């Protein structure tokens, strides 16, 4: 709704669901969207949405949940694993989230997340950075969307 082609994620129903406050926010993103906080937020949301929707499609085709069911999730990295852009975005976004009563409390290394999932009876199938979560050609852009390393996406399956 804000960024130019190539689109990372198309949501055909978003415009009908966001209402007046959402439309106001879209307008703000269109006028000021190159700021790191706004562009970073859109990058986080669109990459996560596309990656998750692609995986939610491997479950519908499977005909239901059973052994081998998948969990798709996003998790935040600790400061030492963030790239420069991810650290800059975190400097803004974490403070705003805390002010709004939603502080980011958990940060994991990829190894720590794998250990937690394994202890819960799951096997990690993949962990990806934003850059690797969508086709590489989608990062050849003329707008402000750039992959940042603040969060990772993970997919795990229920162990048999």
N, C-alpha and C positions, 0 to 999 in steps of 0.2 A: 504493500500500500504506500510505501515511502520511497524505497530504493529503486534504482534503475535496473535494466536487464544487464547481465543475466540474473534472473531471480533465483534465490537459494531455495525459497519455499513459497508456494502459492496456497493461500487459504481462501477458497471461494466463498466461504460463509462469514468471514471475519467482518466485512463491511456491514452486514445485516445484524451482527450481534453487538457491536461496540457501543451503539447509542451515541447521544450527544457528547458526553464526557470523553468517550473514546475518539470521536471524530475531532474534538478539540485537541486532544493529545497528538493525533496523526498530523493535524495542521502544524502543531508546534515542531514535531519531528521534521516535517517538510521544510520549515523555515530555518531551523537551527540544528538540523540533524547531523552536521559534520562534527559537532562537539564529541569528544572522546566518550563521555558518559552516554549520550544518546546513541551514537553509532555502536558503542560496545554493547549496550543493552539490546539493540536490534540484532546484533551479531549473535549474542548469546541465545536469544529467543528463537531466531530463525534457524540457526544451525541445529539446536536441540530439537525443534519441532520437525524439521525435515528428517533428521536421523531417526528419531523415534517413530514417526509416521511410516518410514520405510520398513522398520522392523515390525510394527503393528500390522502391516499389510499381511511376513514369514509366518503369524498366529492365526489370522482369519483363514488363510489357505490351509492351515493345519487342521482345521475342524474342531478346535477346542483345546483346553488346557489339560495337561497330563505330565507325566515324567518327561523331562526335556523342555518344559515350558520356559519361556524367556522373561528376564527382567531387563528393561532398558532404563538407564538412569544417568543423571549428570551429578558430578561431585566436584567440590572445590579443592584446589591444590593449596598446600601451605606456601607461605611467602617465598621460600627458597626455590621453588619449582616454577614460579610464574615468570613469563618473559617480560620484557620492559613494558609492552603495551598492556599486558594483563595486570601488572603491578600498578600502572598508572590508573587503569580503570578501577581496580580494587580500591585505590585511595579515595575515589569518589563514591563508588557504589556501596561499599561496606558501611561507610558512615551514614549514608542516606537510609539504607535498610535498617540500621540500628535505631536511627531517629524515628523511624516509622513502626518500631516495635517488632521488627523481624530481623534481628541480628544473625549474621552468619556465625554459627557456633562450631561447626565441624569442618575440618580440613584434613585431607588424606593424601598420602603418597599413593601411586599406583599399587605398590606392594602392600601397603596397609589395607587398601580397599579389597584387593584380592584375598588377603587373609581373612577379613571380616566376612566376605561372601562365602568363602570356603567353609568357615566355621558355622555358617548358616545352612550348609548343605547345598551350596551352589558352586558351579564351576564357571570361572570367568572365560568367556569365549573371545572377547576383544575389549580393548580400551583404545580410544582414539582421541586425537586432538581435533580442534575445530577444523584445522587445515585439511585433515584427512577424512573428515566426516561427510564431505560433499565432493562432487567431481572437481578436479583441479581447475578446469576451465572457468568455473564460477567465481574463482578468486581473481580473474583477469578483469578488473573493474575500473570504472572511472568515478565511482562514488566513494564514500567514507568507510564502507564495510571492509574490514580487514580481520583475518583470524587472530585471535589472541589466546594466550595460554594462561588462563585463570581457572578454568574448569575443564574437566575431561568427561567424555561420554563412555559408559561401560555397558557391556551386554554380558549377562550371565545366564546359564541354564540350570534348571533344577536337576540335581544329580539323580540318577536312577536308583 
